[in-house]
Amino acid sequence: MQILETEMTKKQIYDDEKMQRIEAYKQLASKSSADPKQVFLYYSNLIEEFEKFSFDSTLFYIDKNLKIANTLDNNVLLSESKLHLSATLANVGRSKEAEDVLKQIDTKQLNKELFIKYCNTARKLYEDLSFYAITQDGAGKYSELYNLYKDTLLNIVDSNSYIHLSILEKDLMDDRDLEESLKVNSQMLKGIEPNSKQFSVVTFYRSLIYDLMGNKEKEKEYLMISAVSDIKASIKDNASLTTLAKVLYNEGKIEKAHQYIQNAYDDAIFYNSRLRFLEISKILSLITASYQEISDAQKSTLKEYLIWISSLSFVLLITVALIVRQNKKLSATRNGLKDSNQQLNEANQDLQLAKSKLEKLYTDLSEANHVKEQYIASFLSIHSDYIDKIDKYQNVVRRLVSSRKYEELYKRVTSQEVIDAEVKEFYATFDQAFLSIYPDFISKFNELLLDEEKIDLKENEILNTELRIFALIRLGIKDSSNIARLLRYSVNTIYNYRVKIKNKAKVDREEFEKYIQDIDAFENANK
C-alpha cells in the first residue's frame, strides 16, 4: 500500500505531464489548420489522450473530427469518428445513444481494421446492455447480439491478439475455469506496456480472477497494481480504487477505505462519468458513515483526556494554595527556605504553562467542533436540496415523456441555463457556508494586501472569484486543478488569479498562502 499511497501524492505530476502532451497536440493542430486531414490526425491524438481522462473533452474533439470527415466527405474518417463516439458513450452508460450511433455505420464500406473495431465496440455495448437489461427478453436479445459479434471477432482476429485473448479470458471466467483464465491473463500481460490503459484493465481483471478463487491477498495486490497504473497513466475513469476500498471496508480498515474511495470519487467528478459516480456513491455513504463513527470515538477519547487534565489541574491548584498558605506561616524562616521557595516558583510556572496549554487545547477543540458542525449542516442541506431537485426534475421528465413532448424534453436536458443556475447557486451556498465558519475572512484577507489593492466587493456580492479561490485554499484544497474543477474554471485561470493576488500582497508573497491558512474560524466568537 505504501507504493500506491506514494503514487497518489504524485497524481498532479502525472496529470501535468498529460496536459503538456495535450497542449503540444493542440498547437500542432492549430499550425496545420490548412490541412484538414492532418488536423483530423492531431484531433485523433487528442481523443486518445482525453479518453479515460475527460469525458467532455473527448466528446468535444470527436465532434470536431465528425465535422471534418463530413466536410471532406470521407467515409473512412466518418466511420472511425462514429466508432469513437459510440465507444465513448457506451463507456459512461449512455448505451441507447451508443447503439443509435453504431446503427448509422454502413459495415459494408468498412475496411478490415474498422470492421474489427466496429464488432468489438458492438460486443462491449451489447455485453453491458444484457447485464443491465430489466426484462428477461431484453437480456436474451442483447446476449444473442453479444454472442454474434463475439463469434465474428473470433473468426477474423489473430488468436494471439489482445481482443481474442480478452474474449477467451472472459469466457473461461464465466465458465469458472479460473486456472485457464489466469493463464490467458498472464499471456496478455506479456504483450502489454506497463502503466498503460490496457495494463490497468488486464491487471484489474486479474484481481477479479483471484477474487473468484478466494485469494484475497492476490486480489488486493493486483488491485493496487492496477490503481498505480491508473495514476501513472492519468486514468480518471477507473474501477480499481473503488473495488480496493470495498475490500478494505469489508476487512474493517475504514480509514484506508475512506482515503481510497474519496480519491476514486474525485476522479469520477473530474472525468464527469455519471455511471462511475453512481457506482462510487453506493459504497461512499457506507464508508463515510463508518469513518464518522471512528472520528466520534476519537473525539470521545479526547474529551476524557480533557477531563483528566482538568482534574489534575484542580489538584495542582489546591496543592499550590496550600503551599502558599504554609509559606506565609513560615515567613520568619524565609532565609532558610530559599531553596523550597525556588521550587515553589518553578511549580507555579509549570502550572501556568499547563493551564495555558489546556486553554489552547479547549479553544482548538471548540473551534474544531464548530467547524465540523457547520460542515455537516451544509453537507446535509446541500444533499437534501439536491434530492428535492432530482425529484422535481424526474417529475418534469416523467410528465414530458408521458405527454410525448420529446422536443421540449430535449431542450430541457440540453439547456445550459440549468447548469448556470446550479453553478450560481453553488457559489452562493459555498460563500454563505464558508463565511459562517470564517466570518472575518474578508477583512483578514484584505489586511494581507497593499492598501491600494484591497478587494472591494460589489453590491449583493458575498465573495468574488479571488476570494473563493483562497477560501478553498484555507479549507486545505491547494491543488489548482482541484480548485479549477470545483469553481468550473481552467487550471491556467486559477493559476493566474493566484499569482495576481500574491503580487498584491504586502507580506512575503512566498508565505502568502501560509498567512491565509492561519486565518481563524469563529474568531469573534472565541474572543
Beta strands, then each sheet from edge to edge (+ up, - down):
end
